[in-house]
Amino acid sequence: MEKFFLFEEPELIFQNWQDPEFEKRSIQVSVLRSDLVHPWIQGNKWYKLRHFAKKNLEGNFPGFVSVGGPYSNHLIALSYLARIAQKRAIFYVRGSSEEWIDNPAIKQMKEWGAEIRQMTRAEFRVSNFKSLVDSDPELSEFVWVPQGGTSFEMVEEIEKWAKQILNQFDFDVIVLPTATAGTISGFASYLPASKKIIGIEVIKASGYLEKELDSLLSLASKRTYNSPEWNSDYHFGGYAKKNLALSTFCTMVLEEKGFPIEPIYSGKAFFAVSDLIQKGHFEDGNKILLIHTGGVFPWNIGK
């Protein structure tokens, strides 16, 4: 198999986030601009999809099958990957086609050749690969990619990313948004206890992500890990929920600070870091590394 573009190690780009409130406490905030990795396969998706790309290409499977929401960063990345790899993509998307008439993400995926199948919210909550294959036996020939690309198989790839970061940048605290515990599990399994990990929960599910992380690392045979600090104060009502304060903040960060963020993942993490610093959550002089996990597209930047 020829070396596929997704298997390359992208350059890490760190940028300072300067703010008078941070300077008062001598706190240094740096942002890992993983959104710049690729226009469509951004941030953590670059690493989370590697295992599935390798499996598909080596096994010569006809395509990928996955599930997600109508604005899923994961499905955007996977549909682009399928297009480049000349594979089929069949996605079961939560909601109905009537809701997607003006949805730019759905439109983009379809333009890349993805087949979009609607799924009710009730069906979505209990969906799994077996149930999908039962409804369409053809899918058994496809590579199944779980929601968000999260599986124990991708832990090793995230560990490689964490190692690359640790070798190139000094920090005391690392902060990242999390919805499935996939990305944070790789950081937790690799980073030493001297590095504090904070997961900003972007979903409303108290205790779920902690259990999910433990399950993923157990399946990946990681017996011990650096336990993250979980923060559930910044989900703004749940996944993809936002209010005027968050929207205004995202616009301000884009226009005044130059960081393109959106309100689903990165916006909530940026908001949390700013608010926690002002509330005295971090120690004076801390070096904070904020992971920008991507997901910024023409239709959601700074909104």
C-alpha distance (Angstrom), angle and dihedral (degrees) to the residues before:
residue distance angle dihedral
M1 . . .
E2 3.80 . .
K3 3.78 115.8 .
F4 3.79 107.1 -86.0
F5 3.81 119.7 -142.7
L6 3.81 92.4 -117.6
F7 3.81 90.5 62.6
E8 3.81 93.0 63.3
E9 3.81 119.3 103.4
P10 3.82 106.1 -119.6
E11 3.78 122.6 -141.1
L12 3.79 114.7 -95.7
I13 3.80 113.3 -126.9
F14 3.82 118.5 -163.0
Q15 3.80 122.4 -170.4
N16 3.80 130.2 -177.5
W17 3.80 118.7 -118.9
Q18 3.78 104.9 -149.7
D19 3.78 123.1 -162.9
P20 3.82 132.8 155.2
E21 3.81 90.7 -125.6
F22 3.80 90.3 57.5
E23 3.78 93.1 46.7
K24 3.82 91.9 53.6
R25 3.79 87.8 65.2
S26 3.83 95.6 36.4
I27 3.79 87.1 -118.4
Q28 3.78 116.1 156.1
V29 3.80 115.5 -150.7
S30 3.78 118.2 -168.6
V31 3.78 126.8 -178.9
L32 3.79 124.0 -144.6
R33 3.80 101.0 -142.9
S34 3.78 97.8 -145.9
D35 3.78 87.6 151.6
L36 3.81 85.6 77.3
V37 3.81 94.3 60.3
H38 3.81 92.5 92.3
P39 3.82 136.1 -16.5
W40 3.82 92.4 -115.8
I41 3.82 109.4 10.2
Q42 3.77 94.3 57.1
G43 3.78 134.9 174.0
N44 3.77 118.0 -31.2
K45 3.83 92.3 5.0
W46 3.81 88.6 72.0
Y47 3.80 88.8 63.8
K48 3.80 100.6 31.3
L49 3.81 94.1 56.3
R50 3.81 97.5 47.9
H51 3.79 95.6 87.8
F52 3.80 92.5 51.2
A53 3.80 93.5 45.0
K54 3.80 90.7 51.6
K55 3.81 92.1 47.4
N56 3.79 92.0 50.3
L57 3.79 96.7 45.7
E58 3.80 95.6 44.0
G59 3.81 93.0 45.3
N60 3.79 94.4 40.0
F61 3.80 92.5 -132.0
P62 3.82 116.5 176.8
G63 3.79 94.7 -119.4
F64 3.79 151.9 -55.9
V65 3.78 132.7 -66.2
S66 3.79 122.8 -162.9
V67 3.79 145.6 148.1
G68 3.78 134.1 -128.9
G69 3.76 149.5 126.7
P70 3.81 124.3 -65.7
Y71 3.83 92.3 -99.7
S72 3.81 96.3 39.1
N73 3.83 114.5 154.8
H74 3.78 86.3 -158.2
L75 3.80 94.2 57.6
I76 3.80 91.8 45.3
A77 3.81 90.1 54.0
L78 3.79 94.2 43.2
S79 3.80 93.8 48.0
Y80 3.81 90.4 52.5
L81 3.81 90.4 46.8
A82 3.81 90.6 51.6
R83 3.80 90.9 50.1
I84 3.82 93.4 51.6
A85 3.81 92.1 44.3
Q86 3.82 90.0 46.8
K87 3.78 92.0 -122.5
R88 3.77 132.1 135.2
A89 3.79 120.7 -104.2
I90 3.80 121.9 -155.9
F91 3.79 114.6 -175.9
Y92 3.79 129.8 -174.3
V93 3.77 105.6 -151.4
R94 3.78 126.6 -164.2
G95 3.80 113.0 -115.4
S96 3.80 134.0 22.3
S97 3.78 136.4 -64.1
E98 3.81 89.5 -113.1
E99 3.81 88.1 64.6
W100 3.81 92.3 51.0
I101 3.81 100.7 54.6
D102 3.80 92.3 111.4
N103 3.81 98.2 23.9
P104 3.85 108.3 129.9
A105 3.81 93.7 -164.5
I106 3.81 93.1 55.5
K107 3.81 89.6 45.5
Q108 3.82 91.4 51.9
M109 3.80 93.5 48.8
K110 3.79 91.2 50.0
E111 3.80 90.9 49.7
W112 3.80 87.8 56.5
G113 3.80 89.8 52.9
A114 3.80 102.1 -100.3
E115 3.79 116.5 152.1
I116 3.81 108.4 -133.3
R117 3.80 118.4 -154.8
Q118 3.77 119.4 -173.8
M119 3.78 121.9 -128.3
T120 3.78 128.5 -171.9
R121 3.78 117.4 -118.6
A122 3.80 90.4 -112.8
E123 3.82 91.1 52.8
F124 3.78 91.1 45.4
R125 3.81 93.3 56.5
V126 3.81 92.6 58.4
S127 3.81 100.0 31.5
N128 3.78 121.6 127.3
F129 3.79 136.2 156.8
K130 3.80 94.0 -92.3
S131 3.79 93.1 53.6
L132 3.80 91.1 48.2
V133 3.81 92.5 49.4
D134 3.81 89.8 48.7
S135 3.81 88.4 57.8
D136 3.82 93.7 42.4
P137 3.84 116.1 19.0
E138 3.82 91.0 -168.1
L139 3.80 88.8 74.1
S140 3.81 91.2 69.7
E141 3.81 86.9 78.8
F142 3.81 92.5 56.9
V143 3.79 130.9 83.9
W144 3.80 109.2 -104.9
V145 3.81 114.8 -137.4
P146 3.84 113.1 -169.6
Q147 3.78 121.2 -132.9
G148 3.79 110.4 -66.9
G149 3.81 90.5 6.5
T150 3.79 87.9 -86.7
S151 3.80 116.4 154.2
F152 3.77 136.7 129.2
E153 3.82 89.0 -105.8
M154 3.82 91.6 68.9
V155 3.83 95.0 53.9
E156 3.80 91.2 88.9
E157 3.82 92.2 53.9
I158 3.81 91.7 51.0
E159 3.81 88.6 49.2
K160 3.81 89.2 57.0
W161 3.79 88.5 52.7
A162 3.81 91.2 49.3
K163 3.80 90.3 50.0
Q164 3.79 91.2 51.1
I165 3.81 90.7 50.8
L166 3.80 93.7 47.1
N167 3.81 91.4 50.2
Q168 3.80 92.8 52.4
F169 3.79 107.2 34.4
D170 3.79 137.5 42.4
F171 3.80 117.8 -139.7
D172 3.79 141.5 151.4
V173 3.81 99.1 -154.6
I174 3.77 131.2 27.8
V175 3.82 119.7 -159.9
L176 3.79 128.4 -169.7
P177 3.80 139.0 162.5
T178 3.78 115.4 -111.1
A179 3.79 136.4 -167.9
T180 3.81 104.6 156.6
A181 3.84 103.9 20.7
G182 3.79 90.0 -122.1
T183 3.80 100.2 118.6
I184 3.78 96.5 35.5
S185 3.81 90.2 52.3
G186 3.81 91.0 64.5
F187 3.80 91.9 49.5
A188 3.80 91.1 46.8
S189 3.79 92.9 51.8
Y190 3.82 94.9 48.0
L191 3.81 110.5 31.2
P192 3.83 117.1 85.8
A193 3.79 121.0 -114.9
S194 3.81 89.3 -105.6
K195 3.81 88.3 71.9
K196 3.80 113.7 74.1
I197 3.80 115.7 -140.9
I198 3.81 121.4 -156.7
G199 3.78 121.3 -170.9
I200 3.80 115.2 -158.9
E201 3.78 105.1 -151.3
V202 3.81 111.0 -138.1
I203 3.80 93.0 -176.4
K204 3.77 130.8 66.3
A205 3.80 102.3 -118.5
S206 3.77 114.2 117.3
G207 3.80 111.9 -145.7
Y208 3.82 94.8 -3.9
L209 3.80 98.1 106.3
E210 3.80 93.6 48.7
K211 3.81 90.1 54.2
E212 3.81 91.3 44.2
L213 3.80 91.7 53.0
D214 3.79 91.8 49.6
S215 3.81 90.3 49.7
L216 3.81 94.0 48.7
L217 3.79 93.7 49.5
S218 3.77 91.9 45.4
L219 3.81 90.4 53.8
A220 3.81 88.8 47.4
S221 3.83 89.2 52.8
K222 3.79 93.7 -115.8
R223 3.78 102.8 149.9
T224 3.81 98.4 -177.4
Y225 3.77 131.9 25.9
N226 3.79 145.2 166.9
S227 3.82 102.9 -89.2
P228 3.82 110.6 -132.4
E229 3.76 125.8 -135.9
W230 3.80 106.9 -117.3
N231 3.79 120.0 -146.8
S232 3.80 118.9 -167.8
D233 3.81 97.7 172.6
Y234 3.79 97.7 95.6
H235 3.82 108.5 52.6
F236 3.84 90.4 102.7
G237 3.79 92.4 -142.5
G238 3.79 100.8 -35.6
Y239 3.79 143.7 -52.4
A240 3.83 112.8 -12.2
K241 3.81 90.1 -1.4
K242 3.79 119.0 134.7
N243 3.78 142.5 162.6
L244 3.78 136.2 -153.6
A245 3.81 92.8 -86.3
L246 3.81 92.5 56.4
S247 3.81 94.1 43.5
T248 3.80 91.2 49.0
F249 3.80 90.8 48.1
C250 3.83 92.5 51.3
T251 3.79 90.7 51.5
M252 3.81 91.9 47.5
V253 3.81 93.4 49.8
L254 3.80 90.2 50.9
E255 3.80 96.8 45.3
E256 3.81 100.6 36.5
K257 3.81 103.5 27.9
G258 3.80 101.4 28.4
F259 3.80 97.7 -126.2
P260 3.82 114.3 131.2
I261 3.80 106.3 -141.1
E262 3.80 136.7 162.3
P263 3.82 130.7 -148.9
I264 3.81 99.3 -113.9
Y265 3.81 102.6 64.9
S266 3.79 119.5 -15.8
G267 3.82 95.1 36.6
K268 3.80 92.0 56.9
A269 3.80 92.4 47.8
F270 3.81 93.1 48.4
F271 3.81 90.6 46.8
A272 3.81 90.7 49.7
V273 3.81 94.4 51.1
S274 3.80 92.4 49.2
D275 3.78 93.4 46.7
L276 3.81 95.3 44.1
I277 3.80 91.6 51.5
Q278 3.80 90.6 52.3
K279 3.80 89.7 48.8
G280 3.81 92.1 52.9
H281 3.80 96.2 -112.9
F282 3.82 94.2 139.4
E283 3.79 128.7 59.6
D284 3.79 119.5 -105.8
G285 3.79 110.2 -93.9
N286 3.81 94.7 22.7
K287 3.79 118.3 154.3
I288 3.81 106.6 -139.7
L289 3.79 123.4 -166.3
L290 3.80 113.4 -160.6
I291 3.80 114.8 -162.1
H292 3.79 112.3 -141.2
T293 3.81 99.5 -154.7
G294 3.80 95.0 -168.3
G295 3.77 127.8 -127.3
V296 3.80 95.1 143.4
F297 3.78 111.7 138.4
P298 3.82 134.1 162.7
W299 3.81 91.7 -90.4
N300 3.81 99.6 52.5
I301 3.82 110.9 28.4
G302 3.77 111.3 133.6
K303 3.81 94.1 -8.9
